[in-house]
Amino acid sequence: MANENNQVAEIKKDISAQVLAKIEVFRSAGELRIPKDYSPENALKSAYLVLTDPKSNLLAKCSKESVANALLKMVVWGLSPLKKQCDFIPYGDKLECSIEYTGNIVLAKRYGHLKNIRANAIFAGDTFEFGVDTTTGRKKIIKHEQTLDSIGSKDLKGAYAVFELEDGTVDVEIMSMIQIRDAWNQGPMKGNSPAHKNFPDQMACKTVINRACKLLIRASDDSVLYEDSEEKPDPAEAEKNEKANSKPIGFENAEEVDFEEQQTIEVKSTKSEETVALNTMTFPSLNKAKEFLINDCGMMPEFLTDEATIRAAAREQGIDLEIKKAASGPGF
């Protein structure tokens, strides 16, 4: 048992380091901006509380690659599994990060200027009327009357969500039960889970909230990430980064050097500018450095896609890479 716990802890450490390294590469290149109200480190810690729950033990059951990708999606979305904004779902040994309806609300508030949203189920026996403004195309609830006899019935006619934006705009999303069931049929349970059967009104409300929020999210931009930023993006630096990253570095055509008879790796101690001790390791090519990180350090190939990610992953292992291609020909 102790050995198994140590293995899980080691997997957690490796994956955390690689996910954070990948995030740092994205941030350094200007490809990712983390919302100011979100902490990737805290989110990863809360994710591992979920993944190591003895009831599911997903960290041990799913592949390291799929766990890392699921965690990376979580951070890019800026969501927390501990707050049920997203959930981890296993498909065999593959782990997927799925956004919950509360996560869609978070994203709609963060990016889509949503102020508040509330949904109601429409039961059989309710008096429900709505209209459509032919000028704007917006729907409006004219009347919705319920009784204690109708509330809680398993016989639903539909659901609607009323939402208000930050500019005061009020709109409504209405779905019939035919539309709601069609949406449920897109899921793996096809609307036949215990939650769908026992609490169809709550599940219908979640579905209509998802539809309302997704439109706000997909129609939004990322301007909120740049508001009140202490450090504005430098156009010249952005252009420099764009040119530097316009040509991806591949490994397929990298120079291969045969070191079967003798391969030496020079190791010497050095210090970074931040006085953090690193080991400088010299390799004949980036491809050899990548192989070392995969085979000896347990790094995942999916995160070692270019020179920047390889160097970042190496630094997470306390290694400062130095690439020196071997010379050939007379005199060497």
C-alpha positions in Angstrom: 0.0 0.0 0.0 2.8 2.4 0.9 4.6 1.6 -2.4 1.4 2.3 -4.3 0.9 5.6 -2.5 4.5 6.6 -3.4 3.9 5.7 -7.0 0.8 7.9 -7.1 2.6 10.7 -5.4 5.5 10.5 -8.0 3.0 10.5 -10.9 1.3 13.6 -9.4 4.7 15.4 -9.1 5.7 14.5 -12.7 2.5 15.6 -14.2 2.2 18.8 -12.2 5.7 19.8 -13.3 5.0 19.2 -16.9 1.6 20.9 -17.0 3.0 24.0 -15.2 6.0 23.9 -17.6 3.7 23.9 -20.6 1.6 26.7 -19.2 4.8 28.8 -18.5 5.9 28.2 -22.1 2.5 29.4 -23.4 2.6 32.5 -21.1 6.1 33.4 -22.0 5.3 33.3 -25.7 2.2 35.4 -25.2 0.0 32.5 -26.3 -1.9 32.3 -23.0 -3.1 34.8 -20.4 -4.4 33.5 -17.1 -7.4 35.4 -15.6 -6.3 37.5 -12.7 -8.9 35.8 -10.5 -7.5 32.3 -11.3 -4.6 30.4 -9.8 -3.3 27.4 -11.9 -1.4 26.1 -8.9 -4.5 26.0 -6.6 -6.6 24.5 -9.4 -4.1 21.7 -9.9 -4.0 20.9 -6.2 -7.8 20.8 -6.1 -7.8 18.6 -9.2 -5.6 16.0 -7.5 -8.0 15.8 -4.6 -10.6 14.7 -7.1 -8.3 12.4 -9.1 -6.9 10.6 -6.0 -10.3 10.1 -4.4 -10.3 6.4 -3.4 -13.8 5.9 -4.8 -12.6 6.5 -8.4 -8.8 6.6 -8.2 -8.6 8.1 -11.6 -4.9 9.1 -11.3 -3.9 5.5 -11.1 -6.4 4.1 -13.7 -5.8 6.7 -16.5 -2.8 7.2 -18.6 -0.3 10.0 -17.7 -0.7 11.6 -21.1 -4.5 11.8 -20.9 -4.4 13.1 -17.3 -1.9 15.8 -18.3 -4.0 16.9 -21.2 -7.2 17.0 -19.1 -5.4 19.2 -16.5 -4.0 21.4 -19.2 -7.6 22.0 -20.6 -8.8 22.8 -17.1 -6.2 25.5 -16.7 -6.6 27.0 -20.1 -10.4 27.2 -19.4 -9.6 28.7 -16.0 -12.0 26.3 -14.1 -11.9 24.5 -10.7 -13.1 20.9 -10.3 -13.4 21.4 -6.5 -16.2 23.9 -7.2 -17.8 21.6 -9.7 -17.0 23.9 -12.6 -15.6 21.0 -14.5 -15.4 17.3 -14.1 -13.0 14.5 -15.0 -14.6 11.6 -16.9 -12.7 8.4 -17.8 -13.2 6.7 -21.1 -11.3 3.5 -20.7 -7.8 4.6 -19.7 -8.3 8.0 -21.2 -9.3 11.0 -19.0 -11.3 13.9 -20.3 -12.0 17.2 -18.7 -15.7 18.2 -19.2 -17.2 21.6 -18.5 -20.2 21.5 -16.0 -23.1 24.0 -16.4 -21.6 26.0 -13.5 -18.4 26.2 -15.4 -20.3 27.7 -18.4 -21.8 30.3 -16.0 -18.2 31.2 -14.9 -17.0 31.5 -18.4 -20.1 33.5 -19.5 -19.5 35.9 -16.6 -15.8 36.2 -17.3 -15.9 36.6 -21.0 -19.6 37.1 -22.1 -20.5 40.0 -19.8 -23.1 37.9 -18.0 -24.4 39.5 -14.8 -26.8 36.8 -13.5 -28.9 33.9 -14.9 -31.8 31.9 -13.4 -33.7 29.0 -14.9 -37.2 27.5 -14.3 -38.8 24.2 -15.4 -42.2 24.3 -17.0 -44.4 21.5 -15.6 -47.6 20.0 -17.0 -50.4 22.0 -15.5 -48.5 25.3 -15.5 -49.8 28.3 -17.2 -47.0 29.5 -19.5 -47.1 32.1 -22.2 -44.3 33.8 -24.1 -43.9 36.1 -27.1 -41.3 37.0 -29.7 -40.3 40.5 -30.6 -40.4 40.5 -34.4 -38.1 43.5 -34.5 -35.3 42.2 -32.3 -36.0 38.4 -32.4 -35.8 38.3 -28.6 -38.2 36.1 -26.7 -40.1 37.4 -23.6 -41.9 35.5 -20.9 -45.5 36.9 -20.7 -46.9 34.7 -18.0 -45.7 31.7 -16.0 -48.0 30.5 -13.2 -47.4 27.4 -11.1 -49.2 25.5 -8.3 -47.9 23.2 -5.6 -49.6 20.3 -7.4 -47.6 20.9 -10.6 -44.1 21.6 -9.0 -42.1 18.5 -8.8 -44.0 16.6 -11.4 -42.0 14.3 -13.6 -44.1 15.4 -16.5 -42.2 18.4 -18.0 -43.1 20.6 -20.9 -39.9 22.5 -21.1 -37.6 25.0 -19.3 -36.3 28.5 -19.8 -33.5 30.7 -18.5 -33.7 34.4 -18.0 -30.3 36.2 -18.0 -29.2 39.7 -17.6 -26.0 41.2 -19.0 -23.8 43.8 -17.4 -25.2 46.6 -19.7 -28.7 45.9 -18.4 -29.9 43.8 -21.4 -32.3 41.1 -20.4 -32.9 38.1 -22.6 -34.4 34.6 -22.3 -33.7 31.1 -23.7 -36.6 28.7 -24.0 -36.5 25.0 -24.8 -39.2 22.5 -25.2 -38.8 19.0 -23.8 -38.3 17.7 -27.3 -35.2 20.0 -27.6 -34.0 19.1 -24.1 -34.2 15.4 -24.7 -32.4 15.8 -28.0 -29.6 17.6 -26.1 -29.6 14.8 -23.5 -29.3 12.2 -26.3 -25.9 13.8 -27.2 -24.5 12.6 -23.9 -23.1 9.1 -23.1 -26.1 8.3 -20.8 -28.7 9.5 -23.3 -30.8 11.1 -20.5 -31.1 7.7 -18.7 -28.9 8.5 -15.7 -30.4 8.4 -12.1 -30.2 12.2 -12.0 -32.2 12.5 -15.2 -34.8 10.1 -14.0 -35.1 11.3 -10.4 -34.6 15.1 -11.0 -35.7 15.8 -14.6 -36.6 19.4 -13.7 -33.1 20.2 -12.4 -31.4 18.5 -15.3 -33.7 20.5 -17.7 -32.7 23.7 -16.1 -29.0 22.8 -16.4 -29.5 22.1 -20.1 -31.2 25.4 -20.9 -28.5 27.3 -18.8 -25.8 25.6 -20.9 -27.4 26.7 -24.1 -27.8 30.3 -23.0 -24.2 30.5 -21.7 -22.6 28.9 -24.6 -23.8 31.5 -27.0 -22.4 34.3 -24.8 -19.1 32.5 -24.5 -18.7 31.7 -28.1 -19.6 35.2 -29.2 -17.2 36.8 -26.7 -13.6 38.1 -27.1 -10.6 38.0 -24.7 -10.6 41.8 -24.0 -11.3 41.1 -20.3 -7.9 39.5 -20.0 -6.2 42.7 -20.9 -8.3 45.1 -18.8 -6.5 46.8 -15.9 -3.4 44.9 -16.8 -0.3 46.2 -15.0 1.8 45.1 -18.0 0.4 45.9 -21.4 1.5 43.8 -24.3 4.4 45.3 -26.3 3.5 45.3 -30.0 7.2 45.1 -31.0 7.8 42.2 -28.7 4.6 40.4 -29.9 5.8 40.8 -33.5 9.2 39.4 -32.5 7.6 36.4 -30.8 5.4 35.8 -33.7 8.3 35.7 -36.1 10.3 33.5 -33.8 7.5 31.0 -33.6 6.3 31.2 -37.2 8.5 28.3 -38.1 7.9 25.2 -35.9 11.0 23.2 -34.9 10.5 19.6 -35.9 12.5 16.6 -35.0 11.9 14.5 -38.0 14.8 16.0 -40.0 17.1 16.7 -37.0 20.7 15.6 -37.5 21.2 12.1 -36.1 24.6 11.3 -34.7 25.6 7.7 -34.0 26.9 7.4 -30.5 26.5 3.7 -30.1 30.2 3.1 -29.6 30.8 6.1 -27.4 28.4 8.8 -26.2 29.4 11.3 -23.6 27.2 13.8 -21.8 29.1 16.6 -20.1 27.6 17.6 -16.8 28.7 20.6 -14.8 27.2 22.6 -12.0 26.1 26.2 -12.7 23.9 28.9 -11.3 21.0 30.6 -13.0 20.4 34.4 -12.8 18.0 33.7 -10.0 20.8 31.9 -8.1 18.9 28.6 -8.5 21.4 25.7 -8.9 21.0 23.9 -12.2 23.0 21.1 -13.9 24.2 22.0 -17.4 23.9 18.9 -19.7 25.4 18.9 -23.2 23.7 17.0 -26.0 24.6 16.6 -29.6 21.1 17.6 -30.8 17.6 18.6 -29.5 16.4 15.2 -30.5 18.9 13.5 -28.1 17.9 15.9 -25.3 14.2 15.1 -25.9 15.0 11.3 -25.8 16.8 11.8 -22.5 13.9 13.7 -21.0 11.4 11.0 -22.1 13.5 7.9 -21.2 15.4 9.0 -18.1 13.1 11.7 -16.6 9.7 10.2 -17.5 8.6 13.3 -19.4 5.7 12.9 -21.9 6.4 13.3 -25.7 3.1 15.3 -26.1 4.6 18.2 -24.1 8.0 18.2 -25.8 6.9 19.7 -29.1 9.6 22.3 -29.8 12.8 23.8 -28.4 11.0 26.1 -25.9 9.0 23.2 -24.4 12.0 21.0 -24.3 14.1 23.6 -22.5 11.2 24.5 -20.1 10.7 20.8 -19.2 14.4 20.4 -18.6 14.5 23.3 -16.3 11.7 21.7 -14.3 14.1 18.8 -13.8 16.9 21.1 -12.7 18.7 20.9 -16.1 20.1 23.6 -18.2 20.4 22.3 -21.8 23.4 23.0 -24.0 23.3 21.8 -27.6 26.6 21.1 -29.3 26.4 19.3 -32.6 29.2 16.9 -33.2 31.5 17.9 -36.0 32.6 15.4 -38.7 35.3 15.1 -41.4 39.1 15.0 -41.3 40.8 16.4 -38.3 37.9 15.6 -35.9 
